[in-house]
Amino acid sequence: MTRPTTVEAVDTMVRITDGRVSMTASSETTARVHIPDRQPLAAIETHATIRVDGPDYKATLELDADAAAALHAALEEAINR
C-alpha cells in the first residue's frame, strides 16, 4: 500500500445493530485512503481502502473497481452541485 492520503476533521458516525440492540459512536476524526502500489489490478481486486479510526471504533471500506468508480461519480456529483 502507498502512503495514505488523509482527510482531516471528518465528522463520522458508526452504528452497529445486532438484532434488537443498537449502538452508535460518533466523533471528528481523520479518514485515510490507501491505494495499492501494485498496478494494474483486476477489476475485482481492492483498488482503494478507506479507513476511519475513532476513539471507540474503527471502520474500513474496501473498494473494487466498480465501487471506487461509483464513489468517484457520487463525490464528483456532490462537488459540482
Secondary structure, DSSP 8 states (H G I E B T S, - for coil): ----EEEEEEEEEEEEEETTEEEEEEEEEEEEEE--SS-S--TTS--EEEEEE-SS-EEEEEE-HHHHHHHHHHHHHHHT-
